[in-house]
Each structure stands twice: as structure tokens, then as C-alpha cells.
Amino acid sequence: MALVRTVLILALALILPGVPSAQPGGKVEVLWLGQAAFKITSPGGKVIVLDPFLVNNPKTPAQYKNLDALGKVDLILVTHGHGDHVGDVKDLAAKTQAKVYGPAGLIATLIDLGWVSAEQGVRFGKSGKVQPLGPQITITQVRAEHSSEVTVTDPATKKSTTHPGGEPAGFIIELENGFKLYHMGDTGLFGDMKLIADYYKPDLVLIPIGGHFVMDPKDAAYATKEWLKPKFVIPMHYGTFPVLKGTPQEYVAALGPTSTKVFPINPGDKLEF
Ligand SMILES: [Zn+2]
């Protein structure tokens, strides 16, 4: 079956010059680790970890609370400075030596705080395209409607200090086979989601639905139906804390009939595209 598929893809690529030549057997693996944390494995075997918050994440399966369980990590991406997104950046960066890419103001603060070295932290901005894993994988930073601060608590005095975290962001990740993921970060509704979808045409959208800090199921359903219209969606950023009340069931109900396929998966589940 796999051989038949490969032959078909090769044949199509020969017939249609515009069709990107997919890597034979190459699949995109998407592992959800709870909240906004994902491990993406590209068709060429590159590993990208987004918004690592695992050790203190109540929804992360026990096996992934040990950061070694992630295995090889080639790149760490962070959307904004809140603890449920940058919680394990310092330790994961130290352990893997992977570069940490994110909004310019956030990375500047992480460098100042000593979480990452100036060589390891790479600042970029919205519409910026970066290729830290080679020319076949392109990551573009896009807008998110949220806030971004980094709060650090002194373990001895328990006093917290808050630092500027730049502007929050989402990422469009285009992999070797042309498959495009859109990790929205934490965001409320904003009209330029339509622009982002029209311009970048993501296949898979990772969409926050929990409410309170981000879109609730009704907001997310509106964005999906009216603006994003992707082939696939994975709901995220719900149920981790009591205020994040939205559920995938409410999201699916608000969505109604649609051509978008929703995957209401659980933390620890892995999908292949
Ligand atoms: Zn969050």
C-alpha cells in the first residue's frame, strides 16, 4: 500500500510540474503534550517543540514530565512569555542545546534572565521567515491577540518580578513536503485571521478554545468556519486550569456542519498527516 502511494505521488509529480514532490513515506507527526505544547516531527525527521510546559502541566502525561522523554529536539519555538508556554524553556534549552526562536522582545528578556544564551536565543518578528532547520522548512511569525510578560518568582523570598515579554505571536510552519501547520499561540478573535489563512493557507490549525485568556469554543468555531477554513483542526489550551472551561464538544457543536476535520485528541496522543 505504501509503495502504491509512493508510486502514485511520484507519477503525479512527474505529470504535474506544479505539485511539490512529497518525500516518499514522509509523514508529519503531531504529538500534543497538553495546553499549547506540541512536538512536531517533520517528514525529514526534524523535531520542533512548541511552547514547552510539561513538568508542572497538570495535563501532561506522566511519561513526558521527564524532559528526556522528548528525545532529540532540533528547535524550540515559543509564542509568548506566560508560564504555561515558557515553563520548561530554560531546562529544555540547556538539555538539548536546541536554538530557541520567538518574538524579539521575549527572547531579549529570556537572554537577560539567563534562561538562554545570546547565541541560543534567536529574535525575529511578525512576517519574519526563518529557516533554522535548513531551506526545506520555513517558519513565519504571525500576529496573535494576547499579552506577553515573563513572571519570575524568587524561590527564597517567594516574591515575583514581571518582565516585558515582547508581543505575543503564532507560527506558520511549512515542512519539507509542503504541509503547513498554524500554531495560533494564545489569542482572542481578530479579523486578520482571515488574512493569515488566505495568505498562508494552513492545512492544520492548532486552535485555543478554553476561553478567559483566549477564544472560547464559540469564538474559535466562528474563526474556523468564517476565516480559517483549514482541512484539519486540533483544539488546544483548554481544561488545564479551571478557568479554561471550553471543551472540544462545545467547539464541535458550535462549528456545526463543516468540511474541516476536528481531532479532539488527549494530551499524549499522536497524529500523522
Ligand atoms: Zn496560555
Boltz pocket constraint, residues with backbone or C-beta under 6 A from the ligand:
constraints:
  - pocket:
      binder: B
      contacts: [[A, 36], [A, 82], [A, 84], [A, 85], [A, 186], [A, 213], [A, 237]]
      max_distance: 6.0
